Amino acid sequence: MTTIPVIDFSKLYGEERAQTLAQISKGCEEWGFFQLVNHGIPVELLERVKKVGEECFKLEREEVFNKSRVVNLLNEFVESNKNGKVENVDWEDVFLLTDDNYNQWPSKTPQFKETMKEYRSEVKKLAERVMEVMDENLGLSKGYIKKAFNNNNNNDAFFGTKVSHYPPCPHPEKVNGLRAHTDAGGVILLFQDDQVDGLQILKNGQWIDVPPIPNAIVINTGDQIEVLSNGKYKSVWHRVLSKPDGNRRSIASFYNPSLKATISPAPELLILEEKKVDQFIATYPTFVFGNYMNVYNEQKFLPKEPRFQAVAAI
């Protein structure tokens, strides 16, 4: 059975460092996804995150979702006896938390704000440690990816957290929990439900489950890591299936470039690659990330290659 790599991140700091670096390198190059255990985020904090996430949906979000556009569309679709799937919607309730002061924090869920602020701080530090490992494995100077994403140390990279719930779906064959896509940004860290599955990645033309592991953090690379690595680390198509039973919770945090950051294949990497072959050219364009996001927002669920072509023309 084919499963994505599960890596003990604590071994990065011991005698098995070289093997752990190699495992992460393989996860990035061959899979685009891997799961980290013993990653340093306290289990007690993760348990609190689960608790406030579940309470938030029950207290503040369930009624909102039951009146949402996706529910109405599915009901209309079923009543009209149409075949196929409901298009252009996801069976997902979602809200976003960012570093700015404009978050509309859930007000009826005790300790939600305090818990999620603490969690976001911890997972952001983990993201930066993971990026340093990518720097090392790619042969880049330490901190290269972080600096690139922060627009040359302007400290304005985007760090967002998407809190998602996938309630039981009465017709899971007619709507996806989340449609297949690649992620636009940099490094994504997902704390997924350890009871209700549904996340899948596309590998070699086959959809493969990402099995829940209690308190693991799922890591995947976005489109900007693909560009920066000049294709060595590919962003991977993934989706979430809707389920007839169980309420799936997931919390995805995105360490993305600043909208003003210029993204391109890393010159250091191109120099290294050029030494291995007679001729070597960058296979991805140079662009401003904000321009890429404008294209992505219109083409998120479409093939990614035309996005790179479109942004190159801007």
Stockholm file with secondary structure:
# STOCKHOLM 1.0

chainA/1-314         MTTIPVIDFSKLYGEERAQTLAQISKGCEEWGFFQLVNHGIPVELLERVKKVGEECFKLEREEVFNKSRVVNLLNEFVESNKNGKVENVDWEDVFLLTDDNYNQWPSKTPQFKETMKEYRSEVKKLAERVMEVMDENLGLSKGYIKKAFNNNNNNDAFFGTKVSHYPPCPHPEKVNGLRAHTDAGGVILLFQDDQVDGLQILKNGQWIDVPPIPNAIVINTGDQIEVLSNGKYKSVWHRVLSKPDGNRRSIASFYNPSLKATISPAPELLILEEKKVDQFIATYPTFVFGNYMNVYNEQKFLPKEPRFQAVAAI
#=GR chainA/1-314 SS CCCCCEEEGGGGGSTTHHHHHHHHHHIIIIISEEEEESCSSCHHHHHHHHHHHHHHIIIIIHHHHHTSHHHHHHHHHHHTTCCSCCCSCCSCEEEEECSSSCCCCCSSSTTHHHHHHHHHHHHHHHHHHHHHHHHHHHTCCTTHHHHHHTTTTCSCCEEEEEEEEECCCSCGGGCCSEEEECCSSSEEEEEECSSCCCEEEEETTEEEECCCCTTCEEEEECHHHHHHTTTSSCCCCEEECCCSSSCEEEEEEEEECCTTCEECCCHHHHHHHHTTSSCCCCSSCCEEHHHHHHHHHHHTTSCSHHHHHHHHTC
#=GC SS_cons         CCCCCEEEGGGGGSTTHHHHHHHHHHIIIIISEEEEESCSSCHHHHHHHHHHHHHHIIIIIHHHHHTSHHHHHHHHHHHTTCCSCCCSCCSCEEEEECSSSCCCCCSSSTTHHHHHHHHHHHHHHHHHHHHHHHHHHHTCCTTHHHHHHTTTTCSCCEEEEEEEEECCCSCGGGCCSEEEECCSSSEEEEEECSSCCCEEEEETTEEEECCCCTTCEEEEECHHHHHHTTTSSCCCCEEECCCSSSCEEEEEEEEECCTTCEECCCHHHHHHHHTTSSCCCCSSCCEEHHHHHHHHHHHTTSCSHHHHHHHHTC
//
